[in-house]
Amino acid sequence: MDFDIPAELQAYLKELDDFIEREIKPLENENDNIRFFDHRREDARTDWERGGLPNEEWEALLYEARRRADAAGHYRYPIPKEYGGKNGTNLGMAIIREHLAVKGLGLHNDLQNEHSIVANNVGLLLMLAYGTDAQKEEWIPLLLEGKRGFAFGITEPDHGSDATFMETTARRDGDGWRINGAKTWNTGIHKAAYDLILARTGGKAGDGEGITAFLVPTDSQGFKVEEMLWTFNMPTDHGRISLSDVYVTNESIFGGEGRGLQVVQHFFNENRIRQAASSLGAAQFCINQSVEYAKQRKPFGKPLSTNQAIQFPLAELQTQCEMLRALVHKTAWMMDTYGNFKVSDKVSMCNYWANRLCCEAADRAMQVHGGLGYSRHKPFEHIYRHHRRYRITEGAEEIQIRRVAGYMFGFMKQQAPKGVREDA
């Protein structure tokens, strides 16, 4: 077995580093853009006059960074070459996203809003795999140029992890459908022109089948953003929406009638292994910073690093990082080799442990740095506030642990849900 990072991927990491230094860091420091990354001025990201939404200048800066990354050929890394990408692998994405996170927060990679110069591109990958010919013709050019996107309307006010019990329904109305219900935690809904609404069109509560995904224009009559939900980390782009007799045509169905939940599940594993890699990278950043600070800080006349009370917790965290890194790389490689649904148990392991580990590493970094670590002069409290979210939003860690147990005890099988193509 070869555990070395492939030579071509090592070379690409160097290429990304050079691009960051040449293009992204100067932009980050231009025209006081650094205010968005100065944790004492983190408030600059939030437009309090618009109910806590992201500041327009902040989002424009992120867009410019993505534009430059796209022009340099990095943004579309996991996309097929025919669409300007690099046919990037899941292993490649995991290694890249960890590498960027280890550098700390910055315009190159700011995980609070999933921004990165190497994007997950989940919406585009979904469209390539499951869009109809007509949908692909309309959507792909706009998605590639960042001129259109869609939010995901899955979670409901009364239903989160129990997605198969959703109460949003769609009933036939002539050549179309009428959708009624509510969704919450619709990330990006403040700007999205469409919302991918999952609604029950058949079956009964608890059934995995009978749920259909609809691409619903957010300006449809009866579609309303009720509120933007404030969070531990601001600004907020998470909305609660309601649908009252919203009409859509049959052409709005995405992925086939009754198979919406399964289609979305296809990319959960890909997205979650990348998110786990990012949390791993952020954890490693916190450990690295703590080690360096412990070497320099000399209370009572000697470096903190000589104290076992400092050494031992960081050594344990480093051990966990090494073990997790091996599992993340193995899982991503297996996804590339055997398919997304052959490693669902390992994806859950990586995901819940990485997110928990990141929170523990950020907490330990605050402790090692003392009062300075607790302050906004250092990024650790920000990292904690952000990554605490992932212990819930990427599938609560209790759900992830239950999934692992399900595979262990034979209640679940390592296979694609019915209606989902393993090779999509």
C-alpha positions, 0 to 999 in steps of 0.5 A: 500500500502506498500512502504518499500523496500522488506526485501530480497532486503534490505539484498541484498543491504547490500551484494552488499555493503560488496562486494564493500568494500571487492573486488572492492574498493581495486581493485580501489586503486591498482596499481594507478587505482585510477587515472581513478577516480581522476577527476584531472587525468580523462584524464587517461581514454582517449588514445589520440594517438588512436583518443580519444578511451578508454585507454586499461588499463581502459577497462581492469580494468572495465572488471576485476571488471565485472569478479569479480562481475560475480564470486560473483553472482551479475553481472547477477542479472536480468538474469534467474537463469538457466543462472546464474542470480537471476531472478531480477525484474525491481523494484529490478534493479531500487532500486539497480541502484539508490543505487549504484549511490548514492555512487558516481562514482567509479569502482562499478558503472561508468555511463559514459560507463554504467559500473556497477557491476550489469549490465543491460545486454540488449543484453543478455535479447534481445537474450533470448527473440528474438533469434532463437534457432541457435542464442541462442545456438551460442550467449548465452554462449559467451554473458554470458562470456563477450566474444562477444557483439554487438553494436546498429545501430539505429540512422543515420546521418540524422535521430535520434528520427525519427527512422521510417524514416531511410534511411539504406536499405536491399534488397534481394540477393539470400539467403541473403541480401545486406545492404546499408546506414550509422549509427551514435552514435554506442556506443561500436563499437570500440570493438564490433564484431557485430553491430545490424543494423536496415534497411528498408526491406519493407513498406515506410518511417514513417512505424513502420513495415518493418524495420528488425534487422540484426546481422552484423559482423563488419569485413564484406566487406563494413562495415567501421567505418568512425570516432569516435565522440568526446563528452562532456565527453571523451573518446569516444566509439561512432562511425559513420559507413557506409555500402556499399553492406554489405552481410549477410545471412538470419540467421543474421535476429534478431527477425523476418523480418520486426519487428526489430524496435518493438523488440528493443522497447521491452527493451527500457522501461526496460533500461530507467527505470533503467537509470532514477533510476541511474540519480536519484541516481546521483542527490541524491549524489550531494544533499547529498554532498552539504548538508554536505559541507554547514554544514562545510563551514563557510564564514563570521563566520557561516555555509553556511547551515544557509542561506536560499539561500543555504537551499531552492534550495536544499530543492526543489531538495530533494522534487523532488527526493522524488517524482521521487523516488516514481514514479520510484518505482511505474513504475518499480513495474507496469512493473513487474506486468502488463508488459513493455508496460502498463507503457510507459507514466510513463517510459517517465515521469521518464526518462526525469525528472530524467535526467533533475533533475540530471543536475540541482542537479549537477549544484546546487552542483557546486554552493554550493561548489563554486570554488571547485565545479567547479574544477576537485577536485570534481566530480560534473562537471563530473556528469553534463557533463555525465548526460547532454547526457541522456537528448538527448540519451535516447530519447530526453526529448522533445520526451519523453514529446511528448510521455506523451502527446500522451498517455494523449490525446489518440494519443497513446495506452499503448500496445506492438507494433505489433509483440512484445510479452508482456510476452517476 
